[in-house]
């Protein structure tokens, strides 16, 4: 990520997309006014939910196993950074430390978030990602009837259409409130399985 500006964010909860029933992890800034939804897989949602609720599993999940391995090797999770939104796919980095050494690993945002929750490490999102997501949501809001998908991790693997960039200057905070008010008004209370 280099020296690019980033915003610290927190897991606001997990919800289900009302249209696809796909899990969404919602990141929020400290004020709660800026949100970033990321569509994720069921296994990753389960792992994130177990970390949020601090549920002890009978057998370790993949993220639990990886985290325990890091601890055994004396490696700490320093932070995670969602660094890029490219072709409607989010990219992240897992920043690890061992003594004076720092390791930066490419990761899916859901895996990075699951690790950060286990390590109580900070979660950052590059400002450029927030700006790009704002543009994508602005475009999606103006083309709701087109059936376009939201930006998500792994979208290229799921062969979903690319979204072109929009030059709209609509404020991200207004988009959050308008769009999320609409989405949340359509959800059943049971959809909020792991709200924090």
Rosetta silent file (secondary structure, phi, psi, omega in degrees, C-alpha in Angstrom):
SEQUENCE: XXXXXXXXXXXXXXXXXXXXXXXXXXXXXXXXXXXXXXXXXXXXXXXXXXXXXXXXXXXXXXXXXXXXXXXXXXXXXXXXXXXXXXXXXXXXXXXXXXXXXXXXXXXXXXXXXXXXXXXXXXXXXXXXXXXXXXXXXXXXXXXXXXXXXXXXXXXXXXXXXXXXXXXXXXXXXXXXXXXXXXXXXXXXXXXXXXXX
SCORE:     score description
SCORE:     0.000 S_00000001
   1 L     0.000  -26.724  179.841    0.000    0.000    0.000 S_00000001
   2 L    72.805 -140.468 -177.708    2.918    2.336    0.542 S_00000001
   3 L   -99.907   18.188 -178.067    2.174    5.719    2.109 S_00000001
   4 L   -64.036  144.474  178.739   -1.362    5.992    0.773 S_00000001
   5 L   -64.640  140.703  178.989   -3.953    7.462    3.129 S_00000001
   6 E  -139.211  154.109 -179.267   -6.121    4.880    4.852 S_00000001
   7 E  -112.805  129.944  175.813   -9.119    4.991    7.176 S_00000001
   8 E   -74.268  133.568 -178.907   -9.385    2.723   10.193 S_00000001
   9 E  -131.666  166.058 -175.927  -12.622    0.793   10.095 S_00000001
  10 E  -132.365  154.546  177.467  -14.406   -1.717   12.274 S_00000001
  11 E   -73.969  115.407  179.312  -16.697   -4.654   11.604 S_00000001
  12 E   -84.492  -20.504  178.449  -20.201   -3.242   11.970 S_00000001
  13 E   151.265 -179.489  175.460  -21.830   -6.618   11.469 S_00000001
  14 E  -120.138  133.866  176.378  -22.858   -9.311    9.044 S_00000001
  15 E  -133.598  170.179  175.871  -26.050   -9.143    7.006 S_00000001
  16 E  -106.323  136.841  174.219  -27.565  -11.073    4.124 S_00000001
  17 L   -64.154  123.260 -176.585  -28.056   -9.532    0.699 S_00000001
  18 L   -64.786  -26.006 -177.812  -31.851   -9.499    0.317 S_00000001
  19 L   -83.408  -42.961 -172.791  -31.624  -10.305   -3.407 S_00000001
  20 L  -109.113  -10.911 -174.379  -29.015  -13.091   -3.414 S_00000001
  21 L    62.508   17.978  176.138  -28.939  -14.203    0.250 S_00000001
  22 L   -79.651  143.333  178.001  -25.128  -13.860    0.044 S_00000001
  23 E   -68.987  146.566  176.486  -23.395  -12.774    3.264 S_00000001
  24 E  -129.497  127.435  170.354  -22.108   -9.211    3.476 S_00000001
  25 E   -94.634  130.549 -177.039  -19.556   -8.004    6.008 S_00000001
  26 E  -108.923  118.264  174.926  -20.126   -4.331    6.723 S_00000001
  27 E   -96.647  141.291  178.656  -17.159   -2.196    7.726 S_00000001
  28 E  -130.937  149.215  173.763  -17.772    1.175    9.381 S_00000001
  29 E   -79.036  179.463 -175.344  -15.514    4.042   10.330 S_00000001
  30 L   -60.757  -34.585 -179.110  -15.355    5.315   13.910 S_00000001
  31 L   -78.604  -19.547 -176.294  -18.221    7.771   13.366 S_00000001
  32 L    82.021    1.072 -177.553  -20.420    5.144   11.736 S_00000001
  33 L   -86.956  -25.025  178.689  -21.094    7.519    8.866 S_00000001
  34 L  -108.399  123.971  178.445  -18.861    5.795    6.297 S_00000001
  35 E  -124.358  152.559  176.847  -19.623    2.161    5.547 S_00000001
  36 E  -135.291  106.626  176.107  -18.102   -0.343    3.172 S_00000001
  37 E   -85.643  138.181  177.465  -20.090   -3.513    2.414 S_00000001
  38 E  -129.994  120.681  178.208  -18.137   -6.486    1.054 S_00000001
  39 E   -75.240  130.552 -174.747  -19.930   -9.534   -0.307 S_00000001
  40 L  -133.300  176.451  178.809  -18.219  -12.700    0.998 S_00000001
  41 L   -86.262  165.579 -179.002  -18.627  -16.470    1.047 S_00000001
  42 H   -62.155  -45.197 -177.786  -20.540  -18.555    3.586 S_00000001
  43 H   -62.083  -42.354  179.913  -17.414  -20.175    5.082 S_00000001
  44 H   -67.769  -38.011  177.590  -15.744  -16.792    5.587 S_00000001
  45 H   -63.090  -40.561  177.637  -18.939  -15.346    7.082 S_00000001
  46 H   -62.036  -43.199 -179.460  -19.074  -18.268    9.521 S_00000001
  47 H   -65.877  -43.073  178.344  -15.460  -17.656   10.517 S_00000001
  48 H   -64.876  -43.668  179.713  -16.021  -13.913   10.982 S_00000001
  49 H   -61.898  -40.591 -179.835  -19.215  -14.543   12.953 S_00000001
  50 H   -65.991  -32.750  177.491  -17.465  -17.028   15.255 S_00000001
  51 H   -73.023  -40.297  178.702  -14.748  -14.429   15.935 S_00000001
  52 H   -61.091  -47.620 -176.866  -17.298  -11.661   16.569 S_00000001
  53 H   -84.451   -4.878 -177.654  -19.293  -13.828   18.961 S_00000001
  54 L    52.565   48.358  179.360  -16.126  -15.475   20.366 S_00000001
  55 L   -85.976  126.715  176.975  -17.670  -18.895   19.815 S_00000001
  56 L   -85.684  121.271  179.370  -15.356  -21.783   20.623 S_00000001
  57 L   -87.668  152.846  177.714  -15.646  -24.465   17.952 S_00000001
  58 L   -62.597  -37.184  177.125  -15.195  -28.153   18.710 S_00000001
  59 L  -126.280  147.226 -176.730  -12.545  -28.260   15.977 S_00000001
  60 L   -67.781  137.270  170.966  -10.518  -25.270   14.751 S_00000001
  61 L   -74.173  167.233 -178.105  -11.711  -23.428   11.661 S_00000001
  62 H   -55.123  -44.330 -179.545   -9.102  -22.648    8.999 S_00000001
  63 H   -67.465  -34.504  175.905   -8.553  -19.116   10.320 S_00000001
  64 H   -63.988  -44.463  179.945   -8.206  -20.429   13.885 S_00000001
  65 H   -61.933  -46.608 -179.411   -5.610  -22.942   12.725 S_00000001
  66 H   -63.316  -42.323  179.700   -3.648  -20.318   10.773 S_00000001
  67 H   -64.011  -42.800  178.202   -3.767  -17.883   13.696 S_00000001
  68 H   -63.359  -37.531  176.885   -2.553  -20.559   16.145 S_00000001
  69 H   -62.724  -44.238  177.712    0.275  -21.423   13.757 S_00000001
  70 H   -59.279  -44.651  179.550    1.342  -17.767   13.641 S_00000001
  71 H   -61.480  -41.977  179.466    1.325  -17.589   17.441 S_00000001
  72 H   -62.479  -31.263 -179.679    3.438  -20.756   17.702 S_00000001
  73 L   -89.426    1.566  179.829    5.983  -19.194   15.325 S_00000001
  74 L    73.555   28.462 -179.593    6.050  -15.931   17.278 S_00000001
  75 L  -106.554  134.628  179.484    4.402  -13.972   14.468 S_00000001
  76 E  -109.943  150.752  172.236    1.833  -11.265   15.210 S_00000001
  77 E   -88.279  110.781 -177.326   -0.887   -9.822   13.022 S_00000001
  78 E   -81.477  -40.864  179.389   -0.058   -6.112   13.062 S_00000001
  79 E  -173.916  166.444  169.286   -2.904   -4.886   10.844 S_00000001
  80 E  -124.656  151.550 -179.483   -4.837   -5.599    7.694 S_00000001
  81 E  -136.184  124.233  170.942   -5.360   -3.157    4.854 S_00000001
  82 E   -84.511  111.069 -164.677   -7.941   -3.326    2.099 S_00000001
  83 E  -100.181  -24.272 -169.854   -5.742   -1.861   -0.589 S_00000001
  84 E  -154.473  149.275  170.140   -7.504   -2.000   -3.903 S_00000001
  85 E  -127.060  105.680 -174.620  -10.787   -2.302   -5.748 S_00000001
  86 E  -131.154  128.695 -178.559  -10.032   -3.558   -9.237 S_00000001
  87 L    51.965   43.605  178.827  -12.504   -5.010  -11.729 S_00000001
  88 L    63.126   21.889  178.463  -15.147   -5.039   -8.968 S_00000001
  89 E  -123.131  131.136  176.964  -12.905   -7.186   -6.744 S_00000001
  90 E   -83.841  145.772  175.572  -11.456   -6.093   -3.404 S_00000001
  91 E  -124.935  148.662 -179.531   -7.822   -6.877   -2.526 S_00000001
  92 E  -139.661  164.926  174.556   -6.230   -6.826    0.916 S_00000001
  93 E  -125.472  139.222  174.437   -2.899   -7.208    2.652 S_00000001
  94 E  -104.336  115.562 -177.183   -2.208   -9.040    5.881 S_00000001
  95 E  -100.354  116.228 -176.448    0.679   -7.295    7.653 S_00000001
  96 E  -113.681  153.943  177.982    2.553   -9.642    9.978 S_00000001
  97 E  -134.562  144.583  174.810    5.486   -9.037   12.290 S_00000001
  98 E  -143.787  102.894 -174.416    8.154  -11.202   13.871 S_00000001
  99 L    62.557 -124.757  178.930   10.686   -9.254   15.884 S_00000001
 100 L   -86.954   -4.921 -176.534   12.115   -6.605   13.543 S_00000001
 101 E   -89.667  142.568  176.018   10.800   -8.353   10.437 S_00000001
 102 E  -123.561  132.973  178.234    7.584   -7.360    8.686 S_00000001
 103 E  -117.258  134.385  176.673    5.782   -9.635    6.234 S_00000001
 104 E  -118.776  116.931 -177.987    3.076   -8.403    3.885 S_00000001
 105 E  -112.558  138.927  172.899    0.877  -11.124    2.396 S_00000001
 106 E   -68.423  138.312 -177.937   -1.766  -10.775   -0.305 S_00000001
 107 E  -151.605  155.851  169.522   -5.153  -11.854    1.080 S_00000001
 108 L   -73.603  144.997 -179.995   -8.842  -11.806    0.369 S_00000001
 109 H   -55.530  -39.350 -178.183  -10.516   -9.163    2.549 S_00000001
 110 H   -64.438  -40.818  177.661  -12.720  -11.753    4.275 S_00000001
 111 H   -66.276  -42.530  179.509   -9.703  -13.866    5.267 S_00000001
 112 H   -63.308  -42.759  179.188   -7.809  -10.779    6.411 S_00000001
 113 H   -63.824  -43.253  178.663  -10.791   -9.558    8.452 S_00000001
 114 H   -59.638  -39.481  178.244  -11.202  -12.994   10.050 S_00000001
 115 H   -70.437  -41.978  179.978   -7.525  -12.913   11.071 S_00000001
 116 H   -61.160  -40.206  179.766   -7.702   -9.313   12.333 S_00000001
 117 H   -63.806  -40.205  179.576  -10.682  -10.164   14.547 S_00000001
 118 H   -67.309  -34.915 -176.810   -8.832  -13.093   16.098 S_00000001
 119 H   -95.212    0.976 -171.629   -5.733  -10.988   16.729 S_00000001
 120 L    47.279   44.579  178.902   -7.650   -7.809   17.675 S_00000001
 121 L   -94.362  150.812 -179.675   -5.580   -6.089   14.993 S_00000001
 122 E   -69.067  150.338  178.639   -6.702   -2.865   13.316 S_00000001
 123 E  -113.545  123.562  178.512   -8.508   -2.920    9.974 S_00000001
 124 E  -118.199  149.936  173.967   -7.678   -0.175    7.482 S_00000001
 125 E  -126.752  127.627  178.572   -9.215    0.679    4.118 S_00000001
 126 E   -60.058  139.882  179.711   -7.286    2.751    1.594 S_00000001
 127 H   -57.992  -36.025  179.317   -8.994    6.070    0.863 S_00000001
 128 H   -62.606  -33.678  177.704   -8.817    5.264   -2.860 S_00000001
 129 H   -67.199  -43.801  177.771  -10.882    2.105   -2.227 S_00000001
 130 H   -61.347  -40.177  178.918  -13.545    4.133   -0.419 S_00000001
 131 H   -64.876  -44.768  179.083  -13.575    6.607   -3.310 S_00000001
 132 H   -65.344  -40.843  178.979  -13.913    3.842   -5.911 S_00000001
 133 H   -63.441  -38.919  177.343  -16.632    2.102   -3.903 S_00000001
 134 H   -58.257  -45.374  179.926  -18.504    5.404   -3.677 S_00000001
 135 H   -63.926  -41.571  179.770  -18.402    5.673   -7.464 S_00000001
 136 H   -63.826  -42.067  179.594  -19.554    2.080   -7.902 S_00000001
 137 H   -71.039  -33.018  175.988  -22.474    2.586   -5.514 S_00000001
 138 H   -62.899  -46.113  179.082  -23.370    5.876   -7.168 S_00000001
 139 H   -64.556  -43.528 -179.584  -23.501    4.128  -10.523 S_00000001
 140 H   -62.457  -39.496  178.938  -25.415    1.187   -9.061 S_00000001
 141 H   -63.384  -32.780 -179.567  -27.920    3.537   -7.491 S_00000001
 142 H   -85.493  -10.457 -179.527  -28.568    5.159  -10.850 S_00000001
 143 L  -128.480   40.103 -175.006  -28.870    1.776  -12.614 S_00000001
 144 H   -57.574  -35.078 -176.192  -30.739   -0.320  -10.041 S_00000001
 145 H   -77.261   -8.265 -175.440  -32.950   -1.930  -12.634 S_00000001
 146 H   -77.085  -15.563  179.984  -29.984   -3.155  -14.715 S_00000001
 147 L    78.990   14.022  178.874  -29.266   -6.123  -12.415 S_00000001
 148 L   -66.520  149.588  179.418  -25.558   -5.242  -12.029 S_00000001
 149 L   -85.501  157.469  175.656  -23.703   -6.834   -9.124 S_00000001
 150 L   -79.518  154.847  173.607  -22.096   -4.981   -6.223 S_00000001
 151 L   -60.511  139.432  179.702  -18.296   -4.885   -5.867 S_00000001
 152 E  -155.670  169.465  177.679  -17.121   -7.872   -3.893 S_00000001
 153 L   -78.211  145.852  176.249  -14.122  -10.022   -3.248 S_00000001
 154 L    70.574   16.694 -174.905  -13.446  -12.771   -5.736 S_00000001
 155 L   -63.672  -35.535  179.761  -15.867  -11.375   -8.268 S_00000001
 156 L   -60.926  -38.867  179.023  -13.637  -12.221  -11.223 S_00000001
 157 L   -65.069  -30.116 -178.903  -13.707  -15.855  -10.133 S_00000001
 158 L   -91.168    7.742  175.252  -17.493  -15.733  -10.082 S_00000001
 159 L    53.309   45.186  177.519  -17.485  -14.283  -13.627 S_00000001
 160 L   -94.385  154.446 -173.150  -19.549  -11.241  -12.740 S_00000001
 161 L   -66.073  146.354  175.453  -19.652   -8.189  -14.995 S_00000001
 162 L   -76.841  148.091  174.717  -17.158   -5.369  -14.601 S_00000001
 163 L  -105.262  136.154  177.046  -18.474   -1.970  -13.643 S_00000001
 164 L   -81.484  154.218 -179.447  -17.216    1.119  -15.424 S_00000001
 165 L   -72.675  145.081 -179.575  -16.121    4.094  -13.360 S_00000001
 166 L  -113.325  142.235 -177.503  -18.649    6.901  -12.912 S_00000001
 167 L   -90.707   13.944 -177.717  -17.694   10.579  -12.658 S_00000001
 168 L   -62.819  144.438  179.860  -20.452   11.372  -10.201 S_00000001
 169 L  -109.344   20.569  179.447  -19.460   13.601   -7.316 S_00000001
 170 L   -59.762  138.748 -176.819  -22.261   12.505   -4.985 S_00000001
 171 L   -67.191  133.150 -177.763  -21.072   12.449   -1.373 S_00000001
 172 H   -59.532  -38.801 -178.965  -20.197    8.938   -0.058 S_00000001
 173 H   -64.883  -38.248  177.870  -21.902    9.605    3.263 S_00000001
 174 H   -67.477  -38.717  178.506  -25.158   10.516    1.531 S_00000001
 175 H   -61.961  -46.288  179.340  -24.921    7.378   -0.613 S_00000001
 176 H   -54.756  -51.247 -175.775  -24.446    5.264    2.489 S_00000001
 177 H   -64.696  -46.674 -178.286  -27.483    6.691    4.197 S_00000001
 178 H   -65.983  -53.872 -175.826  -29.749    6.626    1.140 S_00000001
 179 H   -66.110  -46.354 -178.106  -28.723    3.245   -0.237 S_00000001
 180 H   -71.096  -30.832  174.194  -28.405    1.467    3.083 S_00000001
 181 H   -60.834  -43.084  178.899  -31.683    2.876    4.351 S_00000001
 182 H   -64.299  -48.463 -179.277  -33.346    1.353    1.297 S_00000001
 183 H   -63.400  -47.373 -176.017  -31.586   -2.009    1.640 S_00000001
 184 H   -67.744  -30.108  179.150  -32.066   -2.257    5.388 S_00000001
 185 H   -67.408  -21.790 -178.960  -35.753   -1.323    5.177 S_00000001
 186 L   -91.343   -8.234 -176.911  -36.289   -4.412    3.014 S_00000001
 187 L   -87.206  148.115  174.140  -34.555   -6.827    5.378 S_00000001
 188 L   -83.325  146.051  179.047  -36.262   -9.002    7.931 S_00000001
 189 H   -54.651  -28.060  178.875  -34.895   -8.710   11.514 S_00000001
 190 H   -68.597  -17.289  178.200  -33.812  -12.367   11.229 S_00000001
 191 H   -70.237  -20.405 -178.423  -31.382  -11.313    8.482 S_00000001
 192 L   -90.084   72.156 -174.792  -29.289   -9.533   11.134 S_00000001
 193 L   -69.842  -37.503 -172.180  -27.689  -12.664   12.485 S_00000001
 194 L  -133.818   48.507 -179.790  -24.497  -11.128   13.827 S_00000001
 195 L   -73.527  138.878  179.204  -25.050   -7.413   14.236 S_00000001
 196 L   -99.938    0.000    0.000  -22.586   -5.721   16.567 S_00000001
